[in-house]
Amino acid sequence: MGQSNKENFIQIFRGEPADRILWIADLTYWRDSQIIKGILPDEYRGIDGFLKLHKDLGVVPYYIYALDEQEPDGMSVHQIGAPGRPFNGVFQYSFEGVDIETIVNGTILETKFHYQEKTFIQKKAYLPQSFCYAFIQYPIQKAEDLKCLRKIYEQCIFRSNYSDYLEIGEKWGDEGIPIAPLPRSPLSALIVDWMGIEAFTYAQVDEPIEIQKTIDCIDESNDQAFQIIIKSPAEIFHFCDNLSGTSYSSFFPRYAANYYARRFIQLHQAGKKAAVHIDGTLKGILNQVAATGADALEALTPDPVGDVTVEDLRKESQSENIILWGGLPAVMFTPFFAREDLIKQVNRIQKQWKENPRFIAGSADQIPPDADLDYLRLASELFNRGRRIDS
């Protein structure tokens, strides 16, 4: 009998030989869109239903943003408005003394952070055609607001919470493994959650000291989370930083490389492993992240959508040992691409895996709302047919 999905997943991260290629797809976006439309079958609701969805499509379950059958409660490390209660892996967190007010006005979602005499406003617009929110206003508009943001982070409290992780892991059994999110790295927190790329770019030129102080403050705040993480039952984690070569490659050496290197040392010393989520352009960033001691580069989107070919992913990473995770642009599961295109892409990935088995076949990034699920089943059939190294 061959290895289970869970065994194979863990063995790859431990550097042990694997007898087959894992095929993993992020179904959260597709599932959430079906919930919003009111058409997701009841059999696919909840933790058990999410597992059944993966099994029916032949893909390995690994990630979950929210517990869809529970009422929204608490802050999400992802800042994603997924239906249900946020899943933060092995911790929960809050900004103590910060009054967070949420206002829905039509398609506009306002989140107000009230702290002392200051109020910072985040605005997002709901895009019904894509079933998601887009930032239209970031909370931190200018560098002088960073001092107050640091005070907010000084009020950040992380608490251990293993119950969701353990429940999901028990229900999924040998079918997969719930990969646990890490808190945003300081650079990504500023760009993704608080400032946006434009304001951050100007601020790091105009007020570099303020930016560095804030980077250091968020870093120190995250120490709490990592103390929980290294003692937790989870083994595989996820830097949910949404990196992109275009946006991050010039900032990474100064504001992120040391952070990643230190955190990977922490994780490895505790027997933990982690992947880094790179779901944008790849040139200029893969090698930088790989050099920090990362275990895996995840959500890699190559051609015909991205800026690096499947065949050049490892060359771009400059590492023979790192796990490359991705290869199948999620748009290829929509009517924009033909079945023949998908088959060709799967064959290219299988060839790379046979040359170096430190490769996980994955969707890059999330399976979209308009995906043709028969394409997913086709990919599963193809990967299952050619999994063995000696086949």
N, C-alpha and C positions, 0 to 999 in steps of 0.2 A: 504494500500500500504506500502511495506517495505521501509527501508532506501535506499537511493542511495549509490553508491560506495563512492562518495565524503563524504557524511554524515557519513557513517560507518567508513571510514578512520579517519576522524577528531575526531569522538566520541571515538574511541579506544585510541587515543593519549591523549584525555582529561580525560580518565579514566571513561567514561560513558559506560553503558551497550550496547552491540552490539547484534543484533538478528541473526547474521550470521558470518561465517568465511570468511574473505577476501582471495581471491586467486590472487596473484600478481606475474608476471614473468617479468624479465628484457629481453626485446627483442632487445635491441640496438645492441648487438654483431651479432646476427643472421641477423638483417636488414642490418647492415653495410657490412657484408660479401656478401649479395646478391647484394648490390649496386656495390661493387668492381667487382663481377663476371658479372655485367651487366644484371642480370636477375630479379631484384626486379620489380614486376608489378608497373606501373605508379600509380595505385590506392592506393599504399602504400607509395608514396613519400610525403615529406613535413609533416607539423604538422597534417593536416587533415588526410593524409594517414596513419600516424603512429597511430592515434586514431582508424582508421578503422581496421588496422591490429590487434590491441588489441581486438576490439569488435568482429571481425570475429573469433578470437581464444578463446573468452570468458574470457579474463584476464583483470585485472584493470591496466590502464596506470598510471605510477608514475614517471618514470625517463627518461631523455633524455640527451645525451652527446653533441649533435651538431645538428644544423639546416641544414639538408642535402641538401636543395635546394639553400643554400646561399654559396657564396664564402668564403673560409677560411680567417679569419681575427681576430687578437688578440690572447692573450694567454689563454690556457685552464687550469683550476684548476686541471684537471684530468691527464694532460700529456698523453692524448690518441690521436692517430692520426685518429680520426673518420672523415668520409667525411663531409665537411660542416663547418659552422662557430660555434665555441665553445659556448655552453650554460653554463654560470656561475651563473645562478640563478638571484640574485638581485644586482650583482655588476660586474664591469669589473676592470681589474687591469693591470699595466704595471710597468716595471723597468725603471724609467726615467733616461736618460743619459747612458743607457746600449744599445749598438748596438747588436741586435740579428740577426745573419745571418744563414740562412738555406740552406744547400747544399744537393742535391740528386745525388748520384753517384751509379747507378745501384740499388741494393737492400739496400744500406747503406744510412741512413738519418743522416746527421751531423747538429747539432745545435751549433753554436759558440756564446758565450757570451763575447763580447768585452767590457771591462770596464777599462778606463784609459790605462795603458800599459799592462794590463793582458788580456789573452784570455783563457777561459775555454771551453772545447769541450765535448759535449755529442754525443755519437754515438749509433744508433740503427740499427739493421738489420731486414729487412722485412722478415717474414716467410710466404711464399705463401700458405703453407699447412694449416696454422691456421689463415690467414688473419689478422695478427697483427705484431707489432714490439717487439723486445727483446733488452734490453740494452746490449751493448758490451763494452761501456765505459761511466763512470759517469764523470760529469764535475769536481768534487772535488776529487782529487787523494790523497791528503795528508793534514794533520792537519794544516800545515802552510798556506794553501789556505783559511782556514776558515775566517781569518781576512778580506780578500777581499770579501768573500761571505757576510759577515756582512755589508760591505759598499754597496754591491748591494741591500741588503734588506732595507737599509736605504733610498734607492732611490725608493722603491716600493710605488706606489700610487694606492689606491682603490677609485673608483668612483661609485656612485649609478647608477643603470641601471635596471629599473623595466619593461621595455617595452616587452622583450622576455617572462618574467615570466607571465605578465598579458595577453599577447596574447595567450600563450599556455593554461593558466587557463581558459580563456574565451571560447576557441575552444573545450576544453575537457569537459567543463560544469560539469554536475553531474556524468560523467563517471569515473573520477579519479581526481587526484590532482598532479600538478608538484612539486615534492619534490626538494628543492633548495640546491645546494651544499654549504658547508662551505669551507673556505680556509684550506689547509693542516695544521694539527697541526705541531708544530716544529719538534717533533721526526719523524713523518712520512715524512715530507718534506726532512729531511736529508737522511733518509734511502731510500725512494722511488725515489726521484727526483734528489738528488745532490751527494750522496756518495755511495749508495748501502750498503747492510748489512755487508759485509766483512770490508770495509774501516771504516765504522762507529764503528764496534766492536773494531777494533784496536785503533782507535782514542780516544774513550771514556776511554780507559785504559791508553794510552800513553800521551794524552793531555786533561785530563778531564776539565780543566779550559776553554780551547778553545771551547770545545763542549758546555759547559754550557753557555758561553757567546753567542754562536751562537743560542742556544735554546732560550735564553732570547731575543735576537734580533728579531728572527722570531715571537716570542710571541708578542712583542711590535708592530711589523709591522701589525700583524693581528688585533690589536685593532681598526685600521681604518675600517676594514671589518665589525667587530662586531657592530660598531656604525651605520653602514648602515643597517645591518641585523636586529637589534632590532627595527628600525624605519620602516622597509619594510612591504609591504602587505602580505608577505609569512608567513605562520604559522608553517609549518613543514620543518625541515632542515635535512641535511645529512653530518655527518663527513666522508668524502670519504678518509679514512686513510688506508684502506686495511690491517687491523690488522690481526695478526696470533699469536697463542700461542707460536709456535716454535720460531719465530723471535722476538717477542715483550715482552713476559711475564716478562723476567728478567729486561728489560729496563723501563717498564711502571711505576713502583713506583717512580723512580728517575726523569724521564724525561717527563712524560705525565699525571700522576694522578692528580696533582695539576692543570695543564692546563685545563683538562677536567672538573674538579669540578668547577673551576671559570667560565668557559664558560657556563656550564649548569645553574649555578646560574644566569648569565647574561640573558640567553635565557628565563628561567622560569620567571624571574622578568618582562620580556617584553611580557609574554603570549605566548612564542614560545616553540616548542618541537623539539626534534632531535633524529635521529637514528644514531648508530655507525656501520660502515661497517666492519664486521669481516668475511672475506671470506677465511680464511685459517684454520689451526688447532685451536681447541677451548679450550682444557684443559689449565688451568692456566691463561687465559685471560678474560673469560666471567665474572667471579666474580669480577675481578679488575675493569673492565669497569662499571659493574652494580653498584659498590660501589661509583662511582663518581657522581651519580644522573642521569645517562643516562635514557632516556625514552624508548629506544628500542635497541636491539641487532639484527643487520640485516645481511642478506646473510649467515645465519648459515647453515653450511654444515655438517650434521650428517652422521652416517652410512647409507648405506653400503660403503660410500666413506670417510667420516670424522672420527675423533677419539672419538666422543661422540655419544651415541645412542639418537634417538629422545626422548625416555622416560627419559633420564637423562639430557636433556638440561636445564631444570629449576633447577634441583639439582645443576648442575655445575655453574649456574649463582648465586646461593644462594640468589635468590629474587623471591618472589611470585607476586610482582607487576609489574616487568619490562615486556615489550612486547618482546616476542620471535618471530623473523621474519625470516622465511626460512623453512628448513625441507626437501625440495625436491632437492637433488643434480642434477644439470643441465645435467650431463652426463646420467642420467636416461631417458632422452628424446631422446637418440640416440640408434642405433641398438645394442649397447653393453648390453642393458638391455631388458628384455621381458616385455610385457604388464602386466603380472601377478606381476612382481616386482614393477611396478609403482602403480598398484592398491593397493598392500599391503602397500606401503609407504604412500599413501593418507589416507588409513584407520588408520594407526598409528598416523598421524597428526591430523585427525579428533578426535580421541580419546583423545589426549592431549588437544585439544581445548575445548572439552566438560568438561574436568576436570578443566581447567583454561582458560577462553576465552581471556586472554591477549596473544593471539597467532595469528600471521598473516601467512598464508600459502604462501610461496614464493619459487621461484627457487633460487638455491644456486650454483654458482652465476648466471652468464649470460647464456641464452639459446645459445648453440654453433651453428656454421654454419651447421653442419651435423645433426641437430635435425630433428626428424620426427614430423611434425606439427600435425599429427593425435594423437600423444601421448599428446600433449598440449591440444587438444580438448577433449581427454579422461579425463585428469585431471580436466578440467573445468566442464565437465559433472558430474563427481563424486563429486566435491566440491559443485556444485549447487544442486545436489540431496540430499545431507546430511547437508545443511547449518544450518537449524533451530535447536536451542538447544533442542526443544521439539519434534523434528522429530523422 
